[in-house]
Amino acid sequence: MNTTHFDTLIIGAGISGISAAHYMQADCPNKTYAILEGRKNIGGTWDLFRYPGIRSDSDMYTFGFAFRPWTDAKTIAPREAIIEYLEKTVKDEGIDQHILFEHKVNKASWSSKESLWTITTNTPNSDHSKKFTCSFLSLCTGYYNYENGFTPNFKGIENFKGQIIHPQKWTEDIDYSNKKIIVIGSGATAITLIPALAKKATHVTMLQRSPTYIAIQPSYDQLGQWLYKILPIKTAFKINRWRKIRWQQFSYYLCRTYPNFMKKALMKGVEKSLGSEFDIKTHFSPKYAPWDERLCLDPDGNLFLAIKKKKASVVTDHIDSFSKNRIQLKSGKSIEADIIVTATGLSPTIVSNFDIEVNGSLVDFSDTVSYKGCMFSNIPNMNLAFGYTNASWTLKCDMVSQYICRLINYMDKNDFKQCCPKQNDPNLTLEPYMDFTPGYIARVLDRLPKTGSKVPWQVKQSYFYDKEIFEKGALDDGIIEFK
């Protein structure tokens, strides 16, 4: 079997993989690299999900790349605009010439003796695996299983005679016109789906076990567009990006520091949209504090508008069972449906969708400690691009990519072949990977890497903390062992 070598292999051609490729070209121009993408297209999440209304969950000034200005007037952008932005980026920068599509990785093995990763991939219409080697491995694989979403084991679900669809499996031929629809769930996917479905459906019911915090934000940024008119594009983009970063971090700080104040502010926003006669306490007042779980975004208040127009409604109850054309609730009530959409979450992955070995031993990531939120103890020459949960994903991915390029250049300058974080501090207290506990994280928290009580083992979900450690922190900090 022939083996192809690259200096760096990037796994995944989604938004973080494209970011990694850009910085490899810009900061390590003498290095060879390739992107291994298991699907037929770029985009990752944005290629996979096709459900009605899919859009960004944060503004595109920060969700877009630091190196490519987002200039569209709509900053809470639909999937189609995001895909177009990504396609233009890879074409304009020549990144498309480095992508190997339909190369699904099934194993990555590190050899300290050879200072090499060996990557095994499967390709369609071939009985043989392909092998690649690289000096550095960059995982840009996202955080969930692309094959299947998460659906609870509902009692009697097989009895339902209509369509049952998980948003991850939505196809364009699904006809929901003039149908009664139940959307199970109240997270970001449900908040996105319901206003879009309500445009054609007879009625859409959001069925939730408990409420979620929902914040209203305009999908158009008038100040941002005004700045583009009076300033050079790059200057206006830097200002727009910086003010949105500041706002994200400030609003998160307020939620964590003054949770009662922020809860009241969020509830006032809902009351302003729906009116005081609506039962806001039952349906939109969570028992947890803001940002204990992800705060959902409702652009232009579209969800509340659909509810006000009687095109959508909210039921807060627990599911008892499914019947031929209904969902029976624990309260004794039932809801009729032609289509049921299970917006019940994702199936998260533990760092990667494939096995990772170091010197012949399978890695158990729950035994590792996360270094700067991008590398792992005792795993050489490998990084993970894992974005923020409380801000735009890409903000951190961009910083991680730049940091890894600095690290690779430092190794070259000093003739090092290996770099590996080592956790030898007996006084380091190990902690869960994150203090963020939505269902999809809680299901795998015990299998995730640990974090530590001291820098650089902490993961703070803070842009300004990360900016300091990635851009100003010493590369040879006494923790990374170079060989």
C-alpha positions, -999 to +999 in steps of 0.1 A: +000+000+000+014+034-010+017+060+017+015+097+010+033+121+033+024+157+043+040+179+069+005+186+084-028+168+079-060+186+088-090+164+094-122+181+083-131+208+058-156+226+079-151+261+092-123+252+116-105+231+090-106+260+065-092+283+091-064+259+099-056+256+061-055+294+057-030+299+085-008+269+073-005+287+040+000+322+055+023+313+084+040+281+074+044+286+036+072+261+032+051+233+048+030+208+028-005+201+040-037+184+030-073+183+043-089+149+046-127+153+044-150+124+047-179+140+029-183+152-007-184+189+001-168+215+023-187+231+051-191+205+078-222+214+098-233+238+071-232+211+044-248+185+067-278+203+081-306+212+056-336+218+078-358+248+071-345+281+085-311+269+094-288+299+102-259+310+123-264+312+160-242+342+164-231+372+143-210+366+113-185+393+121-172+368+148-184+335+134-167+343+101-129+343+098-107+370+112-088+371+078-119+374+056-144+402+063-181+394+064-197+422+045-233+410+040-259+432+056-275+402+073-252+392+102-274+364+115-269+346+083-288+317+066-270+285+057-268+294+020-249+326+026-225+308+049-218+281+024-212+308-003-188+326+020-168+293+027-168+283-010-154+317-020-128+315+008-114+281-003-114+291-040-098+325-036-071+311-014-064+280-034-073+258-004-097+238-026-066+223-043-055+207-010-088+190-001-091+152-005-129+146-004-145+113+006-115+103+026-130+091+059-104+086+086-108+054+106-076+054+126-046+077+135-015+062+151+015+080+164+050+065+165+076+083+188+103+063+171+096+077+137+080+110+149+051+104+126+014+100+125+000+073+103-036+080+091-058+053+076-088+063+055-116+046+037-128+059+003-160+049-016-159+022-043-126+009-029-119-023-009-085-010+001-077+016+027-054+045+019-025+055+042-011+089+049+017+101+072+023+135+087+045+152+112+016+171+128-021+162+130-048+189+133-083+177+143-110+200+130-137+174+133-164+193+153-179+178+184-208+155+172-215+124+152-224+132+116-242+099+111-269+102+136-284+127+160-297+119+195-333+107+199-345+094+233-363+061+236-398+073+235-425+048+245-446+036+216-427+057+190-432+028+165-470+033+167-469+068+151-481+065+115-469+099+103-433+111+096-407+112+124-377+133+114-345+143+133-333+177+119-299+162+112-317+139+087-339+165+070-341+162+032-354+187+007-382+165-005-400+166+029-434+183+023-447+199+055-473+222+038-506+223+056-495+198+082-498+197+119-462+195+133-448+188+167-412+199+173-399+181+204-373+203+221-366+239+229-329+243+221-313+263+193-325+239+165-361+241+176-360+279+179-347+280+144-370+255+129-404+266+143-407+300+126-396+285+093-420+256+095-449+279+106-448+297+072-462+266+054-476+243+082-512+244+095-497+247+130-465+240+148-463+230+185-431+233+204-432+205+230-406+210+257-399+194+291-386+227+305-381+262+292-349+277+276-336+312+278-342+330+245-327+364+235-340+385+207-314+401+183-318+419+150-306+399+120-293+430+104-266+452+119-273+488+109-242+502+126-220+477+109-233+485+075-229+523+082-193+517+091-187+498+058-201+529+040-178+554+056-146+534+062-123+510+043-137+475+044-108+460+065-110+489+090-148+486+093-146+449+097-120+451+125-143+476+144-174+455+138-156+423+149-141+439+180-174+454+192-192+421+188-164+402+207-167+428+235-205+424+236-204+386+236-179+386+265-196+414+284-231+398+282-217+364+293-200+381+322-233+398+332-251+364+330-226+346+352-221+375+377-256+388+380-278+359+370-310+372+386-307+406+370-301+390+335-329+366+340-353+395+347-340+413+316-345+383+294-380+377+307-389+414+300-378+408+264-401+379+261-430+397+278-425+427+254-428+403+224-457+382+236-476+404+260-483+400+297-513+378+291-490+349+279-479+324+305-442+334+304-434+318+337-444+283+326-430+284+291-400+307+290-386+310+326-360+283+332-351+271+367-314+273+359-293+304+356-285+320+323-256+302+305-257+271+327-270+259+294-267+277+260-287+308+256-308+306+224-310+333+198-343+344+181-334+367+153-359+396+149-382+378+174-395+354+147-404+326+171-425+350+192-441+365+161-452+330+150-467+324+184-485+357+184-500+350+150-513+316+164-492+298+138-471+282+166-477+274+203-457+261+232-466+231+254-445+225+285-451+189+296-435+154+296-441+128+270-459+096+281-462+077+248-468+079+211-500+067+194-511+065+157-515+103+152-508+118+186-483+123+215-498+114+248-486+137+277-480+128+313-506+155+323-533+135+305-535+158+275-525+149+240-513+167+208-523+157+173-496+156+146-489+147+110-452+151+114-430+149+145-396+166+145-372+153+172-351+184+178-337+165+208-300+172+203-268+158+189-247+127+196-214+142+207-181+126+200-151+123+223-125+144+205-127+125+173-149+100+153-121+075+150-095+057+171-063+074+181-033+054+192+000+065+207+029+040+204+004+012+199-019+020+228-055+033+223-059+067+238-086+071+265-092+108+265-108+108+299-072+100+312-058+131+295-057+168+306-065+195+281-035+219+275-046+254+266-079+239+254-062+227+222-037+199+230-037+169+254-012+156+279+010+128+266-002+131+230+025+144+208+022+167+177-016+168+177-041+196+183-079+199+184-098+230+172-126+233+197-144+266+197-164+285+223-197+274+238-205+310+250-193+329+219-187+323+182-170+290+176-145+304+150-130+330+174-111+303+192-104+281+162-086+310+144-064+316+175-057+279+178-046+277+142-022+306+145-008+292+177-001+258+161+017+275+133+039+294+158+046+260+175+055+243+142+078+272+132+095+271+167+101+234+163+117+239+129+139+267+141+152+245+169+153+212+150+127+196+172+106+167+158+082+163+187+063+184+211+041+170+239+024+185+269+034+168+301+013+170+333+037+164+362+023+188+388+011+168+418-007+198+432-029+202+401-065+196+408-084+180+380-117+193+370-145+185+344-138+197+308-164+224+311-190+239+336-215+239+308-241+212+312-267+209+284-279+173+278-255+166+249-225+175+271-238+158+302-241+125+283-204+123+276-188+145+304-172+115+321-154+105+289-141+139+280-106+151+288-100+168+322-090+204+328-068+216+356-069+242+384-039+261+370-028+278+338-022+264+311-045+235+319-076+256+324-103+260+298-120+293+307-143+300+276-128+335+276-116+351+244-094+376+263-078+348+284-071+327+253-057+357+234-032+362+262-020+326+264-020+319+226-005+351+214+018+361+243+024+329+262+059+313+259+060+283+236+087+266+256+069+270+289+084+241+308+052+220+303+055+212+266+084+187+262+103+191+230+125+164+215 
